[in-house]
Amino acid sequence: MEDLKQVAARAALDFIKPGQVIGVGAGSTMAHLVNYLKEDATRWKHITTVTSSFNTRQLLLENGFTVKPISEVSQLDIYFDGCDQFDQHLNALKSGGGIHTHEKLLAAMADKFVLVGDGSKYVAQLYTTFPVVIELIPESLPFVMRRIRDLFSLANPVLRLSNKKDGAVISENGNLLIDIWFRSFPPLDSLNQRLKDIPGILETSLFYQMAQVAIIAGKNGVEIIRRDPAYLI
């Protein structure tokens, strides 16, 4: 039996047209999208792909897709990605993979940013069961930890440590990651900027008002959610 991630990934195929430059994110839903796309020769042979994910890149290359590095692209026709959760305004948290800086870059490049996933990811408002993750330069760690505690009384910043080696997780950019666990989220419309105003912080994992569309699969089938009801796909 197909799981809901597969159903949502297959529905995303309708958004892809030959000749486009497609961004593909990380995770199992994106792997399903690549596999379904491979089955449609009229599409996959005539698109260019870009990804921030090592695993997705390997899957694309193994299946014969044309893959370009991010540094060679300034614009995408469409970018697909999953997330930990997203709300009714399509604000999303992408905390797990720790590659949100590159993912955000691709989302900003795209004419359309589409979230894809199962219905459990769709919530009325973002819950604090997932952290907001920040990427920061290593030298700024003590200062950034202090500033976060000063600015947000309901926040607990925790340096992300590796479970595969001794020490901290190091991002693809050579930086550190901090998981900020909030007891209650501050207003989302200012949270990104308040964090990025702290010297040393590169990017956050809160994707505020970036996605235009979400494709979710639930027990009642596939639903297309638009941030703006008047937005034409």
C-alpha positions, -999 to 999 in steps of 0.1 A, spaced: 0 0 0 13 35 -9 20 57 20 8 93 20 42 107 11 42 87 -21 7 100 -29 17 136 -24 49 131 -44 31 117 -74 6 146 -73 36 170 -75 44 157 -110 15 178 -124 35 209 -116 65 199 -137 69 207 -174 96 198 -199 124 224 -202 121 236 -166 149 240 -140 136 222 -110 149 224 -74 144 193 -53 149 192 -15 158 165 10 140 136 26 119 105 17 91 125 0 116 141 -24 131 106 -31 96 94 -41 92 125 -64 125 116 -81 115 80 -85 81 89 -100 97 115 -123 121 89 -136 91 68 -148 80 97 -170 105 100 -198 87 129 -214 96 150 -184 128 139 -167 149 138 -199 141 174 -206 145 191 -172 175 204 -153 177 197 -115 193 214 -86 194 202 -50 209 212 -16 208 175 -4 237 151 -8 214 121 -8 190 136 -33 219 146 -56 232 110 -55 197 96 -64 193 121 -92 228 112 -107 222 75 -103 190 79 -124 206 99 -152 191 133 -144 209 165 -154 221 180 -122 237 215 -118 254 228 -87 236 257 -69 265 280 -77 257 278 -114 220 288 -111 204 321 -103 167 312 -109 145 281 -107 111 275 -123 99 256 -93 113 242 -60 99 213 -42 107 204 -6 92 187 25 93 201 60 87 191 97 55 211 98 37 240 82 8 262 92 -23 276 74 -2 305 61 24 280 47 50 291 72 73 261 76 99 247 99 127 226 83 148 215 113 160 180 108 186 180 80 206 211 90 209 222 54 183 250 57 206 277 45 210 261 11 174 251 10 163 287 17 185 299 -11 168 275 -35 134 285 -22 142 322 -28 155 314 -63 123 297 -73 93 313 -92 72 288 -72 81 271 -39 59 241 -33 58 221 0 50 184 -4 41 160 23 15 140 42 -14 157 60 2 152 95 26 181 86 -2 206 82 -11 224 115 -32 254 124 -2 270 139 34 259 143 41 238 174 72 240 196 77 202 192 103 212 166 132 237 172 141 267 151 176 259 139 202 285 133 235 281 114 263 302 128 300 308 124 320 288 150 337 319 165 303 334 174 291 305 195 294 319 230 281 353 220 252 339 200 241 316 229 241 346 253 222 369 230 195 343 223 190 339 260 189 376 265 164 382 237 141 353 242 132 344 278 112 313 266 141 299 245 166 271 253 194 271 227 213 238 224 244 232 203 237 203 180 261 174 187 269 145 164 257 110 173 282 96 148 314 112 161 326 131 191 318 168 189 294 192 172 276 188 139 294 208 112 273 221 83 283 219 46 295 255 50 318 246 79 296 262 105 278 251 137 241 245 143 220 255 173 186 240 180 165 267 197 137 251 217 110 276 225 83 271 251 62 295 231 70 309 197 76 347 195 57 364 167 67 347 135 67 378 114 97 392 133 115 360 145 136 354 115 149 390 114 155 392 151 177 361 150 195 372 118 203 406 133 226 388 158 261 389 144 274 355 136 241 339 126 239 330 89 203 317 85 174 301 104 152 271 96 120 291 97 106 296 62 83 325 68 59 334 39 82 317 13 60 289 0 31 297 -23 16 263 -25 15 230 -5 5 196 -18 -6 173 11 -21 138 10 -44 126 37 -72 101 43 -95 122 20 -70 123 -8 -48 151 -22 -53 187 -12 -37 217 -28 -33 246 -4 -24 281 -16 -11 308 7 -31 333 -14 -64 318 -27 -61 339 -58 -26 325 -66 -26 307 -100 -5 276 -102 
